[in-house]
Amino acid sequence: MDNNIYTLKDYGKLEITLKEVLDKKDISRNKLCTMIAVNYDLVNRYYHNRVIRIDIDIIARMCFALDCDVNDILKYRK
């Protein structure tokens, strides 16, 4: 199988599942903003999976504050 991005039409996508993590841990978006020192708009974009470019520093802060792994927040969907 050729894994060249120029020849594949559907190579999958990354899905941000922050909403599920916050719901499971019963943490609000406002609380997360305070925990990781970012503004509400940024957390809201991650919460609604509307991020164009993922900031690995923000993901690292989220993982630290929520005591979870990256694969709890980011999912690869084929």
FENWO-V91250 format. One record per pair of residues at least 12 apart in sequence whose C-alpha atoms are under 7 Angstrom apart, sorted by the first residue. I is the first residue (numbers start at 1). J is the second residue. Records with the same first field share a line. If there is no record, write none. Layout:
BEGIN
I: J + J
END
This chain:
BEGIN
11: 78
12: 77 + 78
13: 76 + 77 + 78
14: 74 + 75 + 76 + 77
15: 49 + 74 + 75 + 76 + 77
16: 46 + 49 + 73 + 74 + 75
17: 73 + 74
18: 46 + 47 + 73
19: 47
21: 73
29: 43
35: 65
36: 61 + 62 + 65
END
